[in-house]
Amino acid sequence: MARGWPFPKILCVIRIEIDEPTLARTRIAISPLTEATVSLYLLQRNPEVVPWPYDGWARRAREILRTDPATAPATLHMRLPSVSPDFLSPLPTSPLPTIEEQLDELRDTPDDVIDFQLAKHYPDGDLPEIMRPFRDDRRAALARLADGMQAYWDAAIAPYWPAMRAALDEEVLLRARALAADGPDALLAQLHERIRWERPVLTLIKPLDQEMEAVDQRLLLVPLIFSRGALMCSGDHPEIVMVTYQSRGAAVLADGPPRPAGQPADRLAVLLGRGRASILRALTVPATTTGLATALGLAPSTVSEHLSGLQAAGVVHRRRAGRRVLYGLEPAGVALVNLLGDSARTEFVS
């Protein structure tokens, strides 16, 4: 699995040449285990200050890692090289897996899969010390890693998961509709600012130089709330090439702590009120009333009232998607957030 950082010092790329059968099998899935793994990359990549909206979460997650010894095995992911075997964080094998299902797959990783990936990544047989337990005592090593990731998930991710899952569900719905209506070419062309699609090559702008071929496989797209920690691609699986990208809706992690004395006030909240300001920021990904209520911890009736006011002001639109009604930002809403939000926040608004 190759991962890269959002702002590489040297512009490098990963080029994936995708044949027609693979392109036709493009699918979208969520992955709780990949979310947890990439959240650790985020902490490792930003040792001092983690950017908004992850900053409050990051303080709590670091304290959990520091004080809860059960989470120690999970820090393996913070010590891995930029390219590592996929079996350490298995690809999702269904569209909506649970963390427990994915960790069971990690524990039960077949020996031949481990042997193949170790040989692929370390062809000379000289494994780094961090990887040797997976060769010498692999069942115990896999169990330790899975148990550590479960402990880390329970303490650092699970409290946020309902809101994250709601945002991811909205993201998957939008992308699936785009895939069904316009085909994979249109979907890939608009996937992410650092992912470029020029048939038949998908280019990921990352601080790695690498070329891959996807022949008669399946392209799996995985949106991640924590993908600011890494943009990843995965090519170890014989049937699947996975590409992750930043999901809209990362603002669900923002907890809005009180500002220290002397720090500028939240101008958007001053103008609109805290409730409407939080809804406007949360609509970086279109959402339903229920999804917003879950993500923001507000009553659905309160969310409906705020949405009506924002829609009347022309900063939010309302559109039907099948049986759902989705709300999103009008250009005036994007401009409002950009003009009145601080610079750390506006980079997340699309």
MOCOR-V343592 format. One record per residue. N is the residue number from 0. PSI is psi in whole degrees, 0 to 359 (* if undefined). Layout:
n=N psi=PSI
n=N psi=PSI
//
This chain:
n=0 psi=126
n=1 psi=136
n=2 psi=154
n=3 psi=169
n=4 psi=155
n=5 psi=329
n=6 psi=77
n=7 psi=143
n=8 psi=326
n=9 psi=130
n=10 psi=112
n=11 psi=170
n=12 psi=157
n=13 psi=124
n=14 psi=124
n=15 psi=112
n=16 psi=120
n=17 psi=124
n=18 psi=171
n=19 psi=315
n=20 psi=321
n=21 psi=316
n=22 psi=320
n=23 psi=340
n=24 psi=22
n=25 psi=131
n=26 psi=165
n=27 psi=137
n=28 psi=161
n=29 psi=163
n=30 psi=98
n=31 psi=321
n=32 psi=320
n=33 psi=323
n=34 psi=311
n=35 psi=317
n=36 psi=313
n=37 psi=331
n=38 psi=327
n=39 psi=322
n=40 psi=321
n=41 psi=315
n=42 psi=321
n=43 psi=322
n=44 psi=335
n=45 psi=74
n=46 psi=339
n=47 psi=297
n=48 psi=121
n=49 psi=134
n=50 psi=160
n=51 psi=142
n=52 psi=17
n=53 psi=355
n=54 psi=313
n=55 psi=317
n=56 psi=317
n=57 psi=321
n=58 psi=316
n=59 psi=320
n=60 psi=320
n=61 psi=321
n=62 psi=322
n=63 psi=313
n=64 psi=328
n=65 psi=327
n=66 psi=343
n=67 psi=103
n=68 psi=338
n=69 psi=338
n=70 psi=354
n=71 psi=317
n=72 psi=335
n=73 psi=335
n=74 psi=355
n=75 psi=320
n=76 psi=343
n=77 psi=353
n=78 psi=3
n=79 psi=154
n=80 psi=172
n=81 psi=338
n=82 psi=125
n=83 psi=163
n=84 psi=143
n=85 psi=334
n=86 psi=343
n=87 psi=339
n=88 psi=83
n=89 psi=147
n=90 psi=149
n=91 psi=135
n=92 psi=2
n=93 psi=163
n=94 psi=328
n=95 psi=63
n=96 psi=157
n=97 psi=164
n=98 psi=324
n=99 psi=319
n=100 psi=318
n=101 psi=324
n=102 psi=327
n=103 psi=321
n=104 psi=322
n=105 psi=313
n=106 psi=326
n=107 psi=18
n=108 psi=124
n=109 psi=148
n=110 psi=321
n=111 psi=330
n=112 psi=315
n=113 psi=313
n=114 psi=317
n=115 psi=313
n=116 psi=323
n=117 psi=319
n=118 psi=324
n=119 psi=316
n=120 psi=334
n=121 psi=70
n=122 psi=336
n=123 psi=358
n=124 psi=0
n=125 psi=87
n=126 psi=140
n=127 psi=155
n=128 psi=324
n=129 psi=337
n=130 psi=347
n=131 psi=325
n=132 psi=332
n=133 psi=349
n=134 psi=318
n=135 psi=328
n=136 psi=62
n=137 psi=323
n=138 psi=315
n=139 psi=321
n=140 psi=317
n=141 psi=319
n=142 psi=318
n=143 psi=315
n=144 psi=315
n=145 psi=317
n=146 psi=319
n=147 psi=320
n=148 psi=325
n=149 psi=316
n=150 psi=318
n=151 psi=316
n=152 psi=310
n=153 psi=321
n=154 psi=322
n=155 psi=334
n=156 psi=318
n=157 psi=319
n=158 psi=335
n=159 psi=349
n=160 psi=319
n=161 psi=317
n=162 psi=319
n=163 psi=316
n=164 psi=321
n=165 psi=316
n=166 psi=319
n=167 psi=322
n=168 psi=318
n=169 psi=319
n=170 psi=313
n=171 psi=320
n=172 psi=313
n=173 psi=315
n=174 psi=322
n=175 psi=320
n=176 psi=319
n=177 psi=320
n=178 psi=316
n=179 psi=322
n=180 psi=320
n=181 psi=350
n=182 psi=169
n=183 psi=329
n=184 psi=312
n=185 psi=322
n=186 psi=311
n=187 psi=327
n=188 psi=337
n=189 psi=19
n=190 psi=314
n=191 psi=151
n=192 psi=338
n=193 psi=16
n=194 psi=122
n=195 psi=136
n=196 psi=114
n=197 psi=95
n=198 psi=128
n=199 psi=24
n=200 psi=127
n=201 psi=121
n=202 psi=128
n=203 psi=122
n=204 psi=108
n=205 psi=159
n=206 psi=48
n=207 psi=145
n=208 psi=117
n=209 psi=146
n=210 psi=139
n=211 psi=158
n=212 psi=134
n=213 psi=103
n=214 psi=119
n=215 psi=46
n=216 psi=205
n=217 psi=132
n=218 psi=118
n=219 psi=119
n=220 psi=127
n=221 psi=107
n=222 psi=141
n=223 psi=133
n=224 psi=324
n=225 psi=16
n=226 psi=355
n=227 psi=339
n=228 psi=331
n=229 psi=141
n=230 psi=120
n=231 psi=153
n=232 psi=155
n=233 psi=125
n=234 psi=16
n=235 psi=335
n=236 psi=136
n=237 psi=341
n=238 psi=350
n=239 psi=135
n=240 psi=120
n=241 psi=135
n=242 psi=127
n=243 psi=157
n=244 psi=164
n=245 psi=118
n=246 psi=144
n=247 psi=155
n=248 psi=9
n=249 psi=342
n=250 psi=346
n=251 psi=343
n=252 psi=347
n=253 psi=127
n=254 psi=0
n=255 psi=53
n=256 psi=157
n=257 psi=139
n=258 psi=141
n=259 psi=155
n=260 psi=136
n=261 psi=346
n=262 psi=141
n=263 psi=146
n=264 psi=160
n=265 psi=102
n=266 psi=327
n=267 psi=319
n=268 psi=325
n=269 psi=320
n=270 psi=315
n=271 psi=343
n=272 psi=151
n=273 psi=320
n=274 psi=311
n=275 psi=325
n=276 psi=318
n=277 psi=323
n=278 psi=317
n=279 psi=316
n=280 psi=323
n=281 psi=338
n=282 psi=21
n=283 psi=337
n=284 psi=130
n=285 psi=143
n=286 psi=160
n=287 psi=168
n=288 psi=316
n=289 psi=317
n=290 psi=318
n=291 psi=318
n=292 psi=318
n=293 psi=314
n=294 psi=324
n=295 psi=354
n=296 psi=32
n=297 psi=158
n=298 psi=142
n=299 psi=323
n=300 psi=323
n=301 psi=317
n=302 psi=317
n=303 psi=318
n=304 psi=315
n=305 psi=318
n=306 psi=322
n=307 psi=317
n=308 psi=319
n=309 psi=324
n=310 psi=319
n=311 psi=330
n=312 psi=353
n=313 psi=18
n=314 psi=352
n=315 psi=142
n=316 psi=163
n=317 psi=124
n=318 psi=144
n=319 psi=136
n=320 psi=93
n=321 psi=236
n=322 psi=355
n=323 psi=154
n=324 psi=118
n=325 psi=141
n=326 psi=142
n=327 psi=174
n=328 psi=132
n=329 psi=162
n=330 psi=324
n=331 psi=327
n=332 psi=318
n=333 psi=315
n=334 psi=321
n=335 psi=315
n=336 psi=318
n=337 psi=322
n=338 psi=325
n=339 psi=356
n=340 psi=156
n=341 psi=168
n=342 psi=329
n=343 psi=333
n=344 psi=325
n=345 psi=340
n=346 psi=346
n=347 psi=355
n=348 psi=131
n=349 psi=*
//
